[in-house]
Amino acid sequence: MQKVRHEEQMRHRSFTRRTLLLGGGMSLMLAALTGRMYVLQVEQSDRFAMLAEDNRINLRLLPPLRGRILDRFGAPVAANRQNYRVLLVSEQARDLDAALDRLADILPLTAADRARIHREVARKRNFVPVTVAENLTWDQVGAVEVNAPDLPGVSIDVGQIRTYPYGGAMSHVLGYVGAVSEKDLTGDPVLELPGFRVGKNGIERLHDERLRGEAGTSHVEVNAYGRVIRELRREEGTPGQDVVLTLDAGLQNYVHQRLMGERSASAVVMDTANGDVLAMASVPSYDPDVFTHRISSAEWRRLTEDPLGPLSNKSIAGIYAPGSTFKMLVALAALEQGIDPDFRVWCPGHYTLGNHRFHCWKRPGHGWMDMHDAIVQSCDVYFYDVARKLGVDRIAEMSERFALGLPTGIDLPGERGGVIPTRAWKLANIGEPWQGGETLVTSIGQGFVLTTPLQLAVMTARLVNGGRAVTPRMTRGFKLSGAGDEPLVAPAPDMRIGGPELEIMRVAMDAVVNGRRGTARGSKITEEGWEMGGKTGTSQVRRITKAERAAGVIKNEDLPWRRRDHGLFVGYAPISDPRYAVSIVVEHGGGGSSAAAPIAKDILLEAQRRDPLGTSPLPLVARSGDQA
C-alpha cells in the first residue's frame, strides 16, 4: 500500500515539473514575440512605413522627346510627330482572338502582327498593355473610338515617332533610329523603356546621346499586384538638344534629285573657305522612315542584297580610282620639284617604257604639250613623262597634303580611307617591289590609287582657296537654351604651297570648262559671274587587251553596264572668287565630260542661285523661350 502511494507521489511530481517547464517555455516564447513585435511596431515602425510606401508608390521613367536635326537655316530634316497607337490589355479583352478579329475589321492586321501580339501577351502580365498597331490615321483613330464599346481592353495612346521629311534625299547623312539592341545597352535605364529608339547610323548615331535627352519620372500608385491605380506626381524629362547641320536642305534635295537619273552616283558640295558640307548625296538611297517603324524581313533583304548598295553612303564609303582629276596634284608636285610649267612633252598617242607601251586616251596623240595644255586636254603622255621624273613617292607626298587616300575626319560614321601608293606601301601590302610602269599608271589616277568623292571635293577646295587645309564638317553646332555658342571649326592651316603654282592650276581648270580645247567645254556655264572651272576624269574598270586595241577599243555604250568606265568631275564656282567646290562620281557612267560634268554644272548653278553661303544661317544660340 505504501509502495503504491509512493509511485503516485512520483508521478504527481513529474507532472508538476513538466507543467512548470512547459509553462516556462511558453512564457519565454511569448516574451520573445512581444519583444519582437515591440521592435517591429515601435522601434522600426518608420522604416517599415517607408517600405510599405515604396511598395505602394511605383516610380516609372518617361521617355524624353528626341532632339530635332536642322539644316543650316533651321529647317527640320529629322523631327518628331505624334504617333497614334492602339493598345490592348489582354485581361480586359478576355478573348484575345475575338478582339483581334474585331480590330482586323478596322485596321490592317497581318498574320505576322497577330503572332507578334500573341508573343507579347504571353511574355507580359495580363494587365500590361501591348501595342497592336502604330501610326494610325485620323480615320483609323475615329473608327477605333466609334467601336470602343465593342472593343473591351482596347484603347488609343498618343506617343512620338521619328520622321524624316526629306526621305531618301537625306538618309545617307542622317542615318536612322531603331530599337535598342543588346550591344546598345550602357546601363542607362531609359534604354530599357519599351519602344525606345536610338540612333543607328549617320548623324542620328553620332550625336545620339545629345539627341536622346534625359528621362522624366512618373510616380504612380499601384496595388499589391503592381497594377496602376492612379498617377500621383509627374516630372517631365529634358528634351534632347537640336543638332544644326552645315547642309542646305534645299540644295541637298536638288542634288539628290539630279542624281536620281543615274543608277549609282554620288556628289559632294563644299564651302571652299571653311569646309562646311552644303550637300552630300548618293544614289540609290533608302527611306529612313522604314526603320522607324518595324522594317519587314522582305524590305531588309531588298536593301541588303541590292548590288547597288542603297544603304551605303558612297560619298564617304565609295572608293574609286580618281582618273585624270588626280593630274593636278602630279602637276603641283612637279612644280614643287622645279619642273618648269613651260616644259613640253611630245604626245604621239603612247609612251614607251622598257618593252611596254602606255597609251594616251587620245589615240592619234596631242602633239606638243606643256603643263597648262596637258591639264586642259588631259594628256596622259605628258603626265607619264613628268611622273617618271618625279617618282611615285613625291606624288604620294603631295596627294596626302590634299587629303587623298586617308579619312578626312568628317563627323560622320563609316568614312573609308583609300590608297595612295608608295614604294613602301606596295612592299608592305603586296610583298613586291615597285615597278616603274606603276608610277606612270599612278600619274593618271589609275592602278592602286583609290579615293572617295569627299576626298576629291576636299582636294578641289584646297586647290582653289589659296592652299588652306580645310577639313570637311557636317555639324555646325547645337541649338542650346540660353547657353553659349559652340565653335567647332578652327581656322584652316596654310598648306605652304606657293600662290603662283596654285594659280596655274586654277587657270588650267578654268580652261578645262571655258577653253576652246577643254575636255568639259560642253558643260560651260553661260550665266555671267557664275562660271565654273574644273577637271574631268574617266576611271577605267577593265583591262583593254592588245587585240582589242588593234581592232578598236569598244565604246562604253556597247559594253555591259558594269564594264563601263566611271565618270568623274571636280569643279568650283564662281571662277572669280571660288566659294563652292563640288565632286561628282557616276559609277559606270562612261566619260567624265559626258556623265559627270553636266551634273556638276547643274549643281553649281543651283548652289549659286540659292546662295546658301550668302544667306545668314541659323544662330546657334537659342532665342529666349525657344525649346531645345
Secondary structure as UniProt FT lines:
FT   HELIX           2..38
FT   HELIX           39..43
FT   HELIX           45..56
FT   STRAND          57..62
FT   STRAND          69..70
FT   TURN            72..73
FT   STRAND          76..88
FT   HELIX           90..93
FT   HELIX           96..104
FT   TURN            105..106
FT   HELIX           111..123
FT   TURN            126..127
FT   STRAND          130..133
FT   HELIX           138..146
FT   HELIX           148..150
FT   TURN            152..153
FT   STRAND          154..163
FT   TURN            165..166
FT   HELIX           167..169
FT   HELIX           171..174
FT   STRAND          177..179
FT   HELIX           182..184
FT   HELIX           189..192
FT   TURN            194..195
FT   STRAND          197..199
FT   HELIX           202..206
FT   HELIX           208..212
FT   STRAND          216..222
FT   TURN            224..225
FT   STRAND          228..235
FT   STRAND          242..245
FT   HELIX           249..259
FT   TURN            260..261
FT   STRAND          265..271
FT   TURN            272..274
FT   STRAND          276..283
FT   HELIX           289..292
FT   HELIX           297..305
FT   TURN            307..308
FT   TURN            310..311
FT   HELIX           314..317
FT   HELIX           323..326
FT   HELIX           327..336
FT   TURN            337..338
FT   TURN            341..342
FT   STRAND          345..347
FT   STRAND          350..353
FT   TURN            354..355
FT   STRAND          356..359
FT   TURN            363..364
FT   STRAND          367..369
FT   HELIX           371..376
FT   TURN            377..378
FT   HELIX           380..390
FT   HELIX           392..401
FT   TURN            402..405
FT   TURN            413..414
FT   HELIX           423..429
FT   HELIX           436..443
FT   TURN            444..445
FT   TURN            447..448
FT   STRAND          450..451
FT   HELIX           453..464
FT   TURN            465..466
FT   STRAND          475..480
FT   HELIX           499..514
FT   TURN            516..517
FT   TURN            519..520
FT   HELIX           521..523
FT   TURN            528..529
FT   STRAND          533..539
FT   HELIX           546..551
FT   HELIX           556..558
FT   HELIX           561..563
FT   STRAND          566..573
FT   STRAND          580..586
FT   TURN            587..588
FT   HELIX           592..595
FT   HELIX           597..610
FT   TURN            612..613
FT   TURN            624..625
//
